Amino acid sequence: MGRLVEVVSGQDFYDFLKERIFDPLEMPNTNFGLSENDRKRFQPLLRLNINSPGFYSHEFDELSYQEGSKVKLGGEGLISTATDYSHFCEMLLNDGIYNGTRILSPASIGWMHEPQTIESGFPGFDSGFTFFHLSNPIRDGGLSPEGIFGWGGYHSTWFWIDQKNDLFGLIMTRKTPFSTSLFKKVRIATYQSIY
């Protein structure tokens, strides 16, 4: 996907993202690589150790995040901060607008989470072209309203957008395997606090 963007745009994938998304969204700490200084703040990836149930190891980071790396994938490998990522979520919550600047059209956002595959992985959730979409809150059992959308990453970064309640949720843990139960527990706690 990243290479397709490069071919069509004529730009390096990161340069394209920086110009079109990261700069307008004020996301200066989102990149594919880490400087030496950035590494001091970087949380290691924790993976459940199958030899010692209940314990995690930090020795399994699959990506090097070297500065200047040519590995710029369309579906994984970006590093970000909670502040940067929250700007992305804020834009989605506001139908594609961040600080008065349109980044995406409402139609594009709708198309990204319009159900294409029914219940493909999690009870109550359908998959769109880019995001999951909650179609059946009863099947989900997480107290979330119908229509929330978002995504979860392999390293357990989860976000959801709830335009009905004008809120978004963001969980950044850096652990594998990814935890759907954590995502559900945080959503339940969120909606218990507002209902």
Stockholm file with secondary structure:
# STOCKHOLM 1.0

chainA/1-195         MGRLVEVVSGQDFYDFLKERIFDPLEMPNTNFGLSENDRKRFQPLLRLNINSPGFYSHEFDELSYQEGSKVKLGGEGLISTATDYSHFCEMLLNDGIYNGTRILSPASIGWMHEPQTIESGFPGFDSGFTFFHLSNPIRDGGLSPEGIFGWGGYHSTWFWIDQKNDLFGLIMTRKTPFSTSLFKKVRIATYQSIY
#=GR chainA/1-195 SS CHHHHHHHHSSCHHHHHIIIIITTTTCTTCBSSBCHHHHTTCCCCEEECTTSTTCEESCCCCCCCBTTCSCCCSSSCCBCCHHHHHHHHHHHHTTTEETTEECSCHHHHHHHHSCSBTTSSSTTEEECSSSEEECCHHHHCSSCCTTCEEEECTTSEEEEEETTTTEEEEEECCEESCCHHHHHHHHHHHHHHHC
#=GC SS_cons         CHHHHHHHHSSCHHHHHIIIIITTTTCTTCBSSBCHHHHTTCCCCEEECTTSTTCEESCCCCCCCBTTCSCCCSSSCCBCCHHHHHHHHHHHHTTTEETTEECSCHHHHHHHHSCSBTTSSSTTEEECSSSEEECCHHHHCSSCCTTCEEEECTTSEEEEEETTTTEEEEEECCEESCCHHHHHHHHHHHHHHHC
//
